[in-house]
Amino acid sequence: MVGDVVPQAPGVVHGLAIVTDAVVEHAGWLAGAIGAALIVWAASAAWWRRRAVRELGRRARFELVPAVTFEPQLGDIGQAAARLDEARAAAGGVPRRAAAVRVRAWAGPESQLHYGWEGPERAASVLRMPGYRHVEVRPADAAQGASTRIRFEGVEPKAGGW
């Protein structure tokens, strides 16, 4: 009785046939749209990577020079850590891999240990602010990249470098 009033729904197979016919009819358009989306995605990924490489090449470097009376307190360490976190936020829309802030340690020409901060150029103003009391923050010089070779007198190097 109900079947007389309410029309019967088409079967699942009939519905699947309708969808398949629509996909086959528009296959060219679907392939073109998928291809265009892949091209746009690849171009934007390449642009983003090139932008990250460019930003990594333009990093701000600062050397931390402590005074003789330098004695860090727990509050100073927390303040310096917060400053480094602010530098990442100050970088803005820089790609994630280029927005990282690095804490560097290196041996200077006088074999003295040096510390520094390196971060995105956009965050240079934040990195330039002192994080610790009694520590001077100054731009790192080009000599930072040069490393001093360590030599032990009276000891021959091992074969293979180990």
Residue pairs with C-beta under 8 A, 6 or more apart in sequence:
10 18
23 30
48 95
49 95
51 95
51 98
52 94
52 95
52 97
52 98
55 94
55 95
55 98
55 99
55 120
55 121
56 97
56 98
58 121
59 118
59 119
59 120
59 121
60 118
60 119
60 120
60 121
60 123
60 124
60 127
60 128
61 104
61 116
61 117
61 118
61 139
61 140
61 144
62 116
62 117
62 118
62 127
62 128
62 137
62 138
62 139
62 140
63 114
63 115
63 116
63 137
63 138
63 139
63 140
63 141
63 144
64 114
64 115
64 116
64 117
64 131
64 132
64 135
64 136
64 137
65 135
65 136
65 137
65 138
66 132
66 134
66 135
66 136
67 134
67 135
67 136
69 134
70 132
70 134
70 135
71 134
72 132
76 131
76 132
76 133
77 132
79 131
79 132
80 131
80 132
83 126
83 127
83 129
83 131
84 101
84 103
84 117
84 119
84 131
86 123
86 126
87 101
87 117
87 119
87 120
87 123
87 126
87 127
88 99
88 100
88 101
88 119
88 120
88 123
90 120
90 122
90 123
90 125
90 126
91 98
91 99
91 119
91 120
91 122
91 123
92 122
94 120
94 122
98 120
99 119
99 120
100 119
101 117
101 118
101 119
101 120
101 123
101 127
102 117
102 118
102 119
103 115
103 116
103 117
104 115
104 116
104 117
104 118
104 144
105 113
105 114
105 115
105 116
106 113
106 114
106 116
106 144
106 147
107 113
107 114
107 147
107 148
108 114
108 143
108 148
109 143
109 146
109 148
111 148
114 144
116 140
116 144
117 127
117 137
118 140
119 126
119 127
127 137
128 137
129 137
130 136
130 137
131 137
